[in-house]
């Protein structure tokens, strides 16, 4: 079994910063892309940022220049540093990882964390 556990959400004023973490644990042979998604009330889930195992990053236009995604492969952990937060960043942020559970399983699977709430007050 693979688990993704997020931490670091909370309430912050506009202009403030938060750092999210997501640690993967369990049966893990290798991890490909890891990413952060968010879903605001009444809206569809959207990609915020993702990062490949080699460190290539991708960001939504709405967060470019404000958010930074990084990962520690030794700890199977992905981070999201969020600066200059805006009220429209308020959402549940969920971690996603494409994981190959074992050496004998050739196909990697997508796993999700339960999410952490980020609330930005104006």
C-alpha positions as CSV (number, residue, x, y, z in Angstrom):
1,X,0.0,0.0,0.0
2,X,1.1,3.5,-0.8
3,X,0.1,6.6,1.2
4,X,0.5,10.2,0.5
5,X,0.2,12.6,3.5
6,X,0.1,16.3,3.1
7,X,0.9,18.9,5.7
8,X,1.3,22.7,6.0
9,X,-2.0,24.1,5.1
10,X,-3.7,26.7,7.1
11,X,-5.0,30.3,7.3
12,X,-2.9,33.1,6.0
13,X,-3.4,36.8,5.1
14,X,-3.1,37.9,1.6
15,X,0.5,38.5,0.7
16,X,1.7,35.9,3.1
17,X,3.4,32.5,2.5
18,X,2.9,28.9,3.3
19,X,4.9,25.8,2.6
20,X,3.1,22.5,1.8
21,X,4.7,19.1,2.1
22,X,3.7,15.7,0.9
23,X,5.4,12.5,1.9
24,X,4.9,9.2,0.1
25,X,5.3,6.0,2.1
26,X,4.7,2.3,1.8
27,X,5.5,0.0,-1.0
28,X,7.5,2.2,-3.4
29,X,10.0,1.1,-6.0
30,X,10.2,4.4,-7.8
31,X,8.4,7.7,-8.1
32,X,8.0,9.5,-11.4
33,X,6.2,12.8,-11.5
34,X,4.9,14.4,-8.3
35,X,2.5,17.3,-8.3
36,X,0.1,19.5,-6.5
37,X,-3.5,20.1,-7.5
38,X,-6.1,22.3,-6.0
39,X,-9.9,22.6,-5.9
40,X,-11.7,25.7,-4.9
41,X,-15.4,25.6,-3.8
42,X,-17.6,25.3,-6.8
43,X,-14.7,24.8,-9.2
44,X,-13.0,21.9,-10.9
45,X,-9.7,20.5,-9.7
46,X,-6.7,22.1,-11.5
47,X,-3.0,21.4,-11.7
48,X,-1.0,23.9,-9.7
49,X,2.5,22.5,-10.4
50,X,4.3,19.3,-11.0
51,X,7.9,18.1,-11.0
52,X,9.5,15.1,-12.7
53,X,12.0,12.7,-11.0
54,X,14.7,14.6,-12.9
55,X,13.6,18.0,-11.6
56,X,11.8,19.4,-14.6
57,X,9.0,21.7,-13.3
58,X,5.7,22.8,-14.7
59,X,3.4,25.5,-13.3
60,X,-0.1,26.9,-13.9
61,X,0.0,30.4,-15.3
62,X,-1.8,31.7,-12.3
63,X,1.0,30.7,-9.9
64,X,4.1,31.3,-12.0
65,X,6.6,33.5,-10.2
66,X,4.8,33.1,-6.8
67,X,4.9,29.3,-6.2
68,X,7.9,27.0,-6.3
69,X,7.7,23.2,-6.4
70,X,10.6,21.0,-5.3
71,X,11.2,17.5,-4.2
72,X,13.6,15.4,-2.1
73,X,13.9,12.0,-3.8
74,X,15.7,10.5,-0.8
75,X,12.7,11.3,1.4
76,X,10.0,10.6,-1.3
77,X,8.7,14.1,-0.5
78,X,7.4,17.0,-2.6
79,X,7.1,20.6,-1.4
80,X,5.2,23.6,-2.6
81,X,6.4,27.0,-1.4
82,X,3.6,29.5,-1.9
83,X,4.5,33.2,-1.7
84,X,2.5,36.3,-2.3
85,X,-0.7,34.4,-1.6
86,X,-4.0,35.8,-2.9
87,X,-7.6,35.1,-1.8
88,X,-8.1,33.3,-5.1
89,X,-5.5,30.8,-4.0
90,X,-8.0,29.5,-1.4
91,X,-8.6,25.8,-2.0
92,X,-8.0,22.3,-0.9
93,X,-4.5,21.4,-2.1
94,X,-3.9,17.7,-2.9
95,X,-0.7,15.9,-3.7
96,X,-0.5,13.4,-6.6
97,X,2.3,11.0,-7.4
98,X,2.9,8.5,-10.1
99,X,4.5,5.6,-8.4
100,X,5.8,2.2,-9.4
101,X,5.1,0.0,-6.3
102,X,7.6,-2.8,-7.0
103,X,10.3,-3.8,-9.4
104,X,8.0,-6.6,-10.8
105,X,5.2,-4.2,-11.6
106,X,6.0,-2.4,-14.8
107,X,3.1,0.0,-14.8
108,X,3.1,3.0,-12.4
109,X,-0.1,4.1,-10.7
110,X,-1.4,7.5,-9.7
111,X,-1.9,8.0,-6.0
112,X,-3.6,10.9,-4.2
113,X,-3.4,12.4,-0.8
114,X,-6.4,13.5,1.2
115,X,-5.7,17.2,0.8
116,X,-4.9,20.1,3.0
117,X,-7.0,23.3,3.1
118,X,-5.3,26.6,2.4
119,X,-7.4,29.7,3.2
120,X,-6.1,33.2,2.2
121,X,-7.9,36.1,3.8
122,X,-8.2,39.5,2.2
